[in-house]
Amino acid sequence: MNIKLETQRKIAASAANIIIILFGILMLYPVVWLIMASFKEGAAIFSDPGLIPKVWTIQNYLKGWNGIGIVTFGAFFSNSFIICILCLICNAAFCSMTAYAFGRLQFPGRGILFGVMMLTLMLPAHVTTIPRYIIFRGFGWIDTFLPLIVPKLFATDAFFIFLLVQFIRGLPKDLDESARIDGCGKFGIYLKIILPLSVPSLITTVLFTFLWTWDDFFNQLLYLNSPQKYTIPMGLRLFLDSSGISSWGSMFAMSVLSILPCFVLFFSLQKYFVQGIATTGMKG
């Protein structure tokens, strides 16, 4: 009887694995098609139904990297990396400070302020688009990176604050008491106790910030006007012409290069990302 049950479990597990693999292949197919299409000649991308190119070429990558006019695609990569790195540093630093205040410190109005912050999660981002644009235009920040970076200095991403608050609340408060006995102040506890123990949730914050900023098109389109300051999403748009003459091969090739940093970052931090998500909210 036990052998029969064990056999049934193995069959069920094998069937589940096969289904998961098939779904995985189905989800990865568009990515594989994109990679294969980037090595096809321009005329064969949509006329050749096969996945594997009949004639392999790297001209799409060479032409795509040259970009448009005097601006190469390397400049778009550089701009995207600058914005993403500054945003993730600011989010990790200031969202963690805010989360530490909500999670550990006692001050008047803490509950009300935390509730207001949580309400901002339900506010559609597009509702604040026009007010933000008017404010930043008044500051003279249009066509600069400042509207994309400066708000991060004020911990405006409530999702990351909530994520970090839940993680910090799960840390033993005895550690704070021990640090106070050793002479640590509030900021010392944050630097020496809370911050090192919050590494999994901080890495989750860094990963999400990078991915969301890297893929952001709307805000960059709203504030950046000069091609020299364009980011990767805006650079990819330049390959598409409304008149019908579009460089599909170059766009696909640069799209492949643009997803590489996301893949590398995600898979290199996957262990910490899963740990940060799994341990968030374990204690109220």
N, C-alpha and C positions, 0 to 999 in steps of 0.2 A: 504493500500500500504506500509506504514511504517512497519507494523507488518510483512508483507511478506519479505521486505528487511532485517529486523532484523533477521528473521528466516534463510534466506539464508546466512547471515554473520555468524551466530552461526554454521550452518552446515559446511560452508567453514573452519571456525576456528577449529572445531572439527576434520574435515578430515585432516587438516594440522597437528594438534597435534598427531593424530594417526600415520600419516606417519613419523613424527619426532621420536615418541616413537619406532616404528618398526626399523627405522634406528639405533637408540640408542642401542636397543637390539642386532641388528646385529653386531654393532661395539664392544659391550661389550662381545659378546659370546666367542671370543678367551681368554679373561681374565678370564671369568667364567670357561671355560674348563681347563685353566692352574691351577686355584685354586682347582678344583675338582680332576684333575689328580695328584696333589701333595699329596692327601690323599689316592691314590690307591696303591695297591701292585705293585711292579716293573713289574711283568709278565702281569698284567691286564691293564696297561696303554694304550697299543695299541691293545690288543686283546679284551677288553671290549668296545663295541661301545657306551654304555650308558654314559650319563653325570654324573649321580650320582653313586658314588662307591658302589659296592655290599658289600665290606668289607673295613671299614674305618681303617686307620692306620696312626700313627704319626712317624713311623720309618724313613720315608724319611727326615723329619725335623731333627731328632736326628742324623742320619748318615750324612746328608748334613752339619749340624753345626760342626761336627767333622772335616770336610774338608778332606785334604789329608796329610798323613804323620804327621809331627809335627806342621803343620800350620792349625789352625782352621779357619772356615769361619768368626769367630768374628774378626780375624786379618784383613781379607779383608774389612770388614765393617769399621773397625777403620781407615785403610789406605784411603778408599774412603771418609770418613767424614773429615779427616785431609786435604786432597787435596781440597775437595769442599769448606770447610769453609774458608780456606786461599785464594782460588781463588775468592770467592764471596766478601770477605772483600776487597781484592786488586782491583777488578773490580769496586766495589761501590765507593771506595775512589778515585782512580786515573782516572777512566773514568769520574767521576763527576767533578773533577778538570779540566780535559782537556775540557770537555763540557762547563764549566763555562768560560774558556778562549776564546773558539770559540764563545760562545753565548753572552758574555757581554763585554769582554775586546777588546780594539783597539790596534793592534800592526802590524808592517810591515809584509806583506806576509800572513796575516791571511786567505784571500780568496784562495790563492794558496795552502797553507798547508791544508786547509779544503777540497779543491778539490782533492788533492793527497790522503788524508785519505779516501775520498769517493771512489776513484778508487780502493783502496785495497779491498773494498767490492766485487768487480768484479773479483778479483784474486783468482783462486782456491787454496784452502789450500794445496793441494798436490804438487803444484809447488814449495813451499818453504820447503818441507819436507827434501830433501837431504841437502840443505844449513844449515837448522836449526840443523840437526843431526851432521853435520861436526863441526859447531860452538860449540855445547854443548859437543861433544866428546873432542874437544880441551880444554874446560874448566874442563874436568874430571867429568862431571855431569851425565854421563850415569849410570843407575841403582840407581838413586836418584829421589826424588820428585821435584828437582829444575827446570828441563826443563818444568814441568807442571805448576809451580807456578810463577817463576821469571818473565816470559814475561808479566804477568798480572800487574806487578809493572810499566810497561811502557805503559799502556793503549793501548794494541795491538788489542783489540776487537772494531773495528770501528763501528760495528752495535750499540753497547751500547752508544758510544759517540754520534752518530747521533740521537739516541732516546732521550738522555738527552739534547742535544743541542736544538732539536725542542721543548721540554718541557720548557726549560729555556727561550727561545725566547718568549714564550707565557706568561711569568710572567711580570707584570707591571714594567717598569723601574723607576717609581716614588718611588718604595720601595728602590732602590739603592740610589737615591738622598736623601731621608729622612735619610738613614743610614749614608751617608757621612756627612750630617749636624750634626748628633749626634756623629761624630768623628770616624766612622768605616773606616778602610782601605779596600783595595780590598779583602784581605783574610778574614777580619772580615765580609764583606758583604757575602762572600761565606759561611762562617760558620753559621752566624746568620740569614741570609735572604734566600739565594738560597737553601742551603741544607735542611732546614726544610720544605720549600714549595715544594721541589722536591721528597718528600717521595714516592708518587705513582710510579713515573718513576724509582726511586731507587729500590723499591720493585720488579718492573718488571725486572730490571737488575739482582737483586739477584736471582729471581726465574729462569730466563733463564740460568744464569751462573751455578746454582746448577744442573739443569736438564741436560744441555749439558755436564758438567764435570762428573756428576754421570754416564751418559751413554757412555762416551767416551771410546772407545776400542782401536782405532788405535794408538793414541799417547801414551797411557799407554803400549801397546804392544811394541812400538818402543823403549821406554826409560827404561822400568823396566824389569830386568832379574831375580832377586831373588824372589822366591815364598813368602818370608817373607814380601816383599814390593808390592805384587800384590794387585790390587783393585778388586771390585766385578765383573766387566765384565770379567777380566782375571781369577778370581776364578771360575766362572761358566764354563769357557772353559775347566777347568781341569776335569770336570765330563764327558767330551766327549773323547772317546778313538778312535784313528784312526784304531785300530785293530778290532773294532766292539763291544768291551765290554764297554758299556757306562752306567753310573748311571743316567738314565733318571729321576727316582723318586726324587733323591736327588737334581738334577739340577732344576727340576720344583719347589720343595719346597723352595730352596734358591732363585729362581727367584721371587716367591711370596713375600718373605721377602724383597727382593731388591727393589720392586716397592712400598712398604709401605711408606718409607720416601718421595717419590715423590708425592704420593697421599695426604699425610698429609700436606706437604708444600704447594701444589697447592691449596687445598680446604681451608686451613687456610688463605691464602693470595689472594684468588680469587677476593674479592671485590677490593683490592688495585690494583691487576693486571689489571682488566678490566678498572678501573679508569685511570691507567697510560697509557694504550693503547688508550683509548677513547679521552684523553685530549692532546695527543702528536700530534703536527703539526697543532694545531688549528689556530695558528698565524705564519706567515712567518718571 
